[in-house]
Amino acid sequence: MAYRVLIVDDDTAFCDTLAASFRRRGWEALTAANLGEAEAQFGLRPDHVVIDLRLETESGLALLPRLRAALPEARVVVLTGYASIPMAVEAIKLGATNFLTKPVDTDDILAAFNHTAGESGPAEPAEPMSVRRLTWEHVQRVLNDNDGNISATARALGMHRRTLQRFLAKRPAKR
């Protein structure tokens, strides 16, 4: 039995490359560039779904409740280029099987599909997070609480909006 995967990503080059990789492994791969295209594919009953967190004008998280209603047994992996603990927690709460930070390859995604609730994940790091990393995580949590609204997040953090924008444009601090 061949598995069917739906890949939802607005980066067409990444989407096509990932789909080709799954096809080489014997999977049937469907692609969608936005939430509307993804929902149109639900009728084809994919049993695995890969969703990019940030699509061009939409959040991939918005698809999760509709996906869970239409395909409750599907294994779902959410991908993002800008990971944060609050975003990962939100994705899992909404029904994702796993949450991965780009860059990823097909092997990473297959391993994430096979992760089940209750399994132990990667071991906690021996060293605590740096202050810079903790700051990054806190800002991401507040940003998530404000549904990605930069102005509201800046007000909640007591900082100027432009300062927050510059902060968010930087790469996350390492642990």
C-alpha positions as CSV (number, residue, x, y, z in Angstrom):
1,M,0.0,0.0,0.0
2,A,1.4,3.4,-1.0
3,Y,1.1,6.2,1.4
4,R,-0.3,9.6,0.2
5,V,1.2,12.8,1.5
6,L,-0.1,16.3,1.0
7,I,2.6,19.0,1.1
8,V,1.3,22.6,1.8
9,D,4.0,25.2,1.2
10,D,4.0,28.5,-0.7
11,D,7.7,27.9,-1.7
12,T,7.0,26.0,-4.9
13,A,10.7,25.0,-5.4
14,F,10.8,23.4,-1.9
15,C,7.3,21.9,-2.4
16,D,8.2,20.3,-5.7
17,T,11.6,19.0,-4.5
18,L,10.0,17.5,-1.4
19,A,7.2,15.9,-3.5
20,A,9.7,14.4,-5.9
21,S,11.6,13.0,-3.0
22,F,8.5,11.3,-1.6
23,R,7.6,10.0,-5.0
24,R,11.1,8.4,-5.4
25,R,10.3,6.5,-2.1
26,G,7.1,5.1,-3.5
27,W,4.7,7.6,-2.0
28,E,1.9,9.5,-3.8
29,A,2.6,13.2,-3.3
30,L,0.0,16.0,-3.6
31,T,0.9,19.7,-3.3
32,A,-0.8,22.9,-2.4
33,A,0.4,26.5,-2.2
34,N,-2.3,27.8,0.2
35,L,-5.0,26.8,2.5
36,G,-7.8,26.8,-0.1
37,E,-5.8,24.4,-2.4
38,A,-5.0,22.2,0.6
39,E,-8.6,21.9,1.6
40,A,-9.5,21.0,-2.0
41,Q,-7.2,18.0,-1.7
42,F,-8.9,16.6,1.4
43,G,-11.2,14.6,-0.8
44,L,-8.2,12.6,-2.0
45,R,-7.7,11.4,1.6
46,P,-4.0,11.9,2.3
47,D,-2.8,9.9,5.3
48,H,0.2,12.2,5.9
49,V,0.3,16.0,5.7
50,V,3.2,18.5,5.8
51,I,2.2,22.1,6.5
52,D,4.5,25.2,6.4
53,L,3.7,27.4,9.4
54,R,3.9,30.6,7.4
55,L,2.3,30.7,4.0
56,E,2.4,33.9,2.0
57,T,-0.6,35.6,3.6
58,E,-1.9,32.8,5.9
59,S,-0.9,30.7,8.9
60,G,-0.6,27.0,8.4
61,L,-2.0,26.6,11.9
62,A,-5.4,27.8,10.6
63,L,-5.6,24.6,8.5
64,L,-5.1,22.2,11.4
65,P,-8.7,22.3,12.9
66,R,-10.3,21.8,9.5
67,L,-7.8,19.1,8.7
68,R,-8.5,17.2,11.9
69,A,-12.2,17.4,11.3
70,A,-11.9,16.1,7.7
71,L,-9.0,13.7,8.2
72,P,-8.8,12.7,11.9
73,E,-6.3,9.8,11.3
74,A,-3.8,11.8,9.2
75,R,-0.3,12.3,10.6
76,V,0.6,16.0,10.4
77,V,4.0,17.6,10.6
78,V,4.3,21.4,10.8
79,L,7.4,23.0,9.3
80,T,8.8,26.5,10.1
81,G,11.9,28.5,9.4
82,Y,11.5,30.4,12.7
83,A,10.7,27.9,15.5
84,S,9.7,28.8,18.9
85,I,8.4,26.7,21.8
86,P,5.0,28.5,22.0
87,M,4.4,27.9,18.3
88,A,5.3,24.2,18.6
89,V,3.0,23.8,21.6
90,E,0.2,25.6,19.7
91,A,0.7,23.3,16.7
92,I,0.6,20.2,18.8
93,K,-2.5,21.4,20.7
94,L,-4.2,21.9,17.3
95,G,-3.5,18.4,16.3
96,A,0.0,18.3,14.7
97,T,1.9,15.0,15.1
98,N,5.2,16.9,15.2
99,F,6.8,20.2,14.6
100,L,10.1,20.7,12.7
101,T,12.4,23.6,12.0
102,K,13.7,24.1,8.4
103,P,15.9,23.1,6.8
104,V,14.6,19.5,6.8
105,D,14.8,16.6,4.5
106,T,12.5,13.8,3.7
107,D,14.2,11.5,6.3
108,D,13.5,14.1,9.0
109,I,9.9,14.3,8.0
110,L,9.4,10.6,7.9
111,A,10.9,10.3,11.4
112,A,8.5,13.0,12.6
113,F,5.5,11.2,11.1
114,N,6.5,8.1,13.1
115,H,6.7,10.0,16.4
116,T,3.6,9.2,18.5
117,A,2.2,10.9,21.6
118,G,3.8,9.5,24.7
119,E,7.1,8.6,23.1
120,S,10.0,10.4,24.6
121,G,11.4,13.0,22.2
122,P,15.0,14.2,22.1
123,A,16.8,14.5,25.4
124,E,16.8,17.9,27.1
125,P,20.0,19.8,26.6
126,A,22.5,19.5,29.4
127,E,23.0,23.3,29.5
128,P,20.2,25.7,30.2
129,M,19.2,28.2,27.5
130,S,21.1,31.4,27.2
131,V,19.5,34.7,28.2
132,R,19.3,35.7,24.6
133,R,17.5,32.5,23.7
134,L,15.1,32.9,26.6
135,T,14.4,36.4,25.4
136,W,13.7,35.1,21.9
137,E,11.3,32.4,23.3
138,H,9.5,35.0,25.4
139,V,9.0,37.4,22.5
140,Q,7.8,34.5,20.3
141,R,5.3,33.5,23.0
142,V,3.9,37.1,23.3
143,L,3.8,37.4,19.5
144,N,1.8,34.1,19.3
145,D,-0.5,35.4,22.0
146,N,-1.2,38.5,19.9
147,D,-1.8,36.4,16.7
148,G,1.3,37.7,15.0
149,N,0.3,41.4,15.4
150,I,3.6,43.2,15.7
151,S,2.1,46.5,17.1
152,A,0.1,44.7,19.8
153,T,3.2,42.6,20.7
154,A,5.4,45.7,21.0
155,R,2.8,47.3,23.3
156,A,2.6,44.1,25.4
157,L,6.4,44.0,25.7
158,G,6.8,47.7,26.3
159,M,9.0,48.3,23.4
160,H,8.9,50.4,20.2
161,R,7.4,48.6,17.2
162,R,10.5,49.2,15.0
163,T,12.8,47.8,17.6
164,L,10.7,44.7,17.8
165,Q,10.7,44.4,14.0
166,R,14.5,44.6,14.0
167,F,14.7,42.0,16.7
168,L,12.4,39.6,14.8
169,A,14.4,40.0,11.6
170,K,17.5,38.5,13.3
171,R,18.0,34.8,13.5
172,P,17.0,33.1,16.8
173,A,19.7,33.0,19.4
174,K,21.4,29.7,19.9
175,R,20.8,27.8,23.1
